[in-house]
Amino acid sequence: MFIDTHCHLDYLSNPDQAIVNASKAGVKIIIAPGVNSDSSQKCINFAKKYSKVYAAVGLHPIDVKSQNLKLESQFEIIRTLIKQEKKYIVALGECGLDFAPASGKETNRSNQDQIALFKNQVQLALKYQLPLIIHNRKADQQLIDILTPFKGKINGVFHCFCQSKNFLKQIIDLGFYLGLTGLISYDLGLQQVLKHIPENKILIETDSPYLMPEPIRKTKKWPNLPENVKIVADWIAKIKGDSFLRIAKKTTKNAYTLFGLNKK
């Protein structure tokens, strides 16, 4: 069994078929994180429709698809969703900080606004005892500073981890997990850092429809799909010199531990 711990089902043109194909490929559980209030509701709808899909709800630091709703209104919707749909929700996220320059359809949001939004979501996660799914671009120290006072009180995963060995140590010290994506198949620096990541702290994810792993990446067969999480597991096994089956079992166990699955 494999668990794709980060798949944007609501971004796929045919999510229903993607879920079916993933199941046939041995991916038995998918966690679908929201990026705004509308996206979060869609993820809950998938969780209601499919017994092995679980939702995460949250506000991304850079809202890719603006709903023309004020941030305060979206936050209140997220709070209400957690109260009303807790059965289908296993995490708060995708949330975090993104201090990289905005590109494409992204909307610039000031660093201070992002920090305030993230802190509010940390408090929400604490209140409802939900793990965090954290987005991080160029905000290593700021995230550590915000999370350190809550050491032992909150946990979660640093989604799409691609940072340094030093940052890895700080994350592990806080009790958090690392989400590894298709980047592990071609980022040589990350491959070296992986050798220092304890297996009991690794989660596998596709970040579908993004971050296609090799060798499919070379064929440009987009989008990335949740079934490809098996390829991520295979790369981790090769780099760590471990068996594919053992990595599959270990990462699955880690996901069950962090997210407390099978609550539905």
Order of alpha helices (4+ residues) and beta strands (2+ residues): beta-alpha-beta-alpha-beta-alpha-beta-alpha-beta-alpha-beta-alpha-beta-alpha-beta-alpha-alpha-alpha
